[in-house]
Amino acid sequence: MRIAVIEHSGAGDYADYISSVLDEAARQHDYQIKSWSNSVPAFQQQIAADAIIYIYIESISALLLNWLYNVKIPSILKKIKAEIVLDLDGVASSKIKIPQLVAASASFFYDDPKQLNNIENYAHKKLHLTEKTATKIISWLDKKADENNSLNTENTFLLPFTAPEVFRTFEWHEKIMVKAQHADNKDFFVAVIEDNTIDDFVLLLQAFSKFKKWQQSNMQLLVFPKYESLGGDIYEKHTTYKYRDDVRLLKDIEEKELAAIIASAHSFIHVSAHRPQMLTIAVAMQCSLPVISFTRRMPKATSLSSLPASSLVAESTVGLPSFTSASKAVACTSPLFGSSMTFSSGSTA
């Protein structure tokens, strides 16, 4: 079977997550993973009978996106003889005649255009057509932010975020070495910041300052970049911060070491002023960490000082549900592959 995957660079975290799950499943089933090239004829691209073919979209123009979804992409699908298409941007097209799977993008959960980027705004405008046309919608949540505006659950395949197996719960004796190496033998919080999201970093420092004043604590704060590295504005802000000696900006950390640091933390601080980072929350939960979050850009007054270590809480400004248990393995029958697959998120606490 040839499966075409349409992806835009601005599609977001869930698109990245679905892509990684799909690639893992493809390797399990010996599928070729290939990128479509517009500059090479289809017969020269050596596409296997069983293949995942990625079609990348860069345009942010609504006019050009209309042409792509109504003309160009249907033409490509015919050339590569795709049997099914997965759109990671949250868009389905009436011009595509093969089964269409659509990953629920932010356009399914937000109504304010200011909260959406260009591709998400385009998907939002096409939402009713997408819900009508798509064979199946893949989502990590079965409800929209508005309780009165739910997804059609009969047409929804739930695939929640799960963390890689390397992230697990640490026993107290395993944490000692990590604390000595990264936090001067002190307890510490961890937080993940998108590479140059200075607003989120300032919000995090404001919360940490309040905690320091309330508790007179020597706890540390370790901050990781979400992707490659933290931006220059963040480093500059750090140099002038009052408690900068207790805030460490980490970089070039291997996944295994990152997993050890997170598992050894006191709590995970989820700071995202605009939308939740669900994968990082899943990682923290799998490590049995309390998750401290923000409501409408204001930190909860008691969150840093009184959250019990046994609780697992994740709140956001879009009305997402609270999580009350550790992440579990996701066993599902994939809409893409005919057999049952398990995407393991590691052992539960």
URMOGI-V964187 format. One record per residue. RES is the residue in one small letter. BURIAL is + if it has 16 or more other C-alpha atoms within 10 Angstrom, else -. Layout:
res-><RES;RES>
burial-><BURIAL;BURIAL>
//
This chain:
res-><m;r;i;a;v;i;e;h;s;g;a;g;d;y;a;d;y;i;s;s;v;l;d;e;a;a;r;q;h;d;y;q;i;k;s;w;s;n;s;v;p;a;f;q;q;q;i;a;a;d;a;i;i;y;i;y;i;e;s;i;s;a;l;l;l;n;w;l;y;n;v;k;i;p;s;i;l;k;k;i;k;a;e;i;v;l;d;l;d;g;v;a;s;s;k;i;k;i;p;q;l;v;a;a;s;a;s;f;f;y;d;d;p;k;q;l;n;n;i;e;n;y;a;h;k;k;l;h;l;t;e;k;t;a;t;k;i;i;s;w;l;d;k;k;a;d;e;n;n;s;l;n;t;e;n;t;f;l;l;p;f;t;a;p;e;v;f;r;t;f;e;w;h;e;k;i;m;v;k;a;q;h;a;d;n;k;d;f;f;v;a;v;i;e;d;n;t;i;d;d;f;v;l;l;l;q;a;f;s;k;f;k;k;w;q;q;s;n;m;q;l;l;v;f;p;k;y;e;s;l;g;g;d;i;y;e;k;h;t;t;y;k;y;r;d;d;v;r;l;l;k;d;i;e;e;k;e;l;a;a;i;i;a;s;a;h;s;f;i;h;v;s;a;h;r;p;q;m;l;t;i;a;v;a;m;q;c;s;l;p;v;i;s;f;t;r;r;m;p;k;a;t;s;l;s;s;l;p;a;s;s;l;v;a;e;s;t;v;g;l;p;s;f;t;s;a;s;k;a;v;a;c;t;s;p;l;f;g;s;s;m;t;f;s;s;g;s;t;a>
burial-><-;+;+;+;+;+;+;+;-;+;+;+;+;+;+;-;+;+;+;-;-;+;+;-;+;+;-;-;-;-;+;+;+;+;-;+;-;-;-;-;-;+;-;-;-;-;+;-;-;+;+;+;+;+;+;-;+;-;-;+;-;-;-;-;+;-;-;+;+;+;-;-;+;+;-;+;+;-;-;+;+;+;-;+;+;+;+;+;+;+;+;+;+;-;-;+;-;+;-;+;+;+;+;+;+;+;+;+;+;+;+;-;-;-;-;+;+;+;+;+;+;+;+;+;-;+;+;-;-;+;+;-;+;+;+;+;+;+;+;+;+;+;+;+;+;-;-;-;-;-;+;-;-;-;-;+;+;+;+;+;+;+;+;+;-;+;+;+;+;+;-;-;-;-;+;-;-;+;+;-;-;-;+;-;-;+;+;+;+;+;+;+;+;+;+;+;+;+;+;+;+;+;+;+;+;-;+;+;-;-;+;+;-;-;-;-;-;-;+;+;+;+;+;+;+;-;-;-;+;+;-;-;-;+;-;-;-;+;-;-;-;-;-;-;-;+;+;+;+;-;-;-;-;-;-;-;-;+;+;+;+;+;+;+;+;+;+;+;+;+;+;+;+;-;-;+;+;+;+;+;+;+;+;+;+;+;+;+;+;+;+;+;+;+;-;-;+;-;+;-;-;-;+;+;-;-;-;-;-;-;+;+;+;+;+;+;+;+;-;-;-;-;+;-;-;+;+;+;+;+;-;-;-;-;+;+;-;-;-;-;-;-;+;-;+;+;+;-;->
//
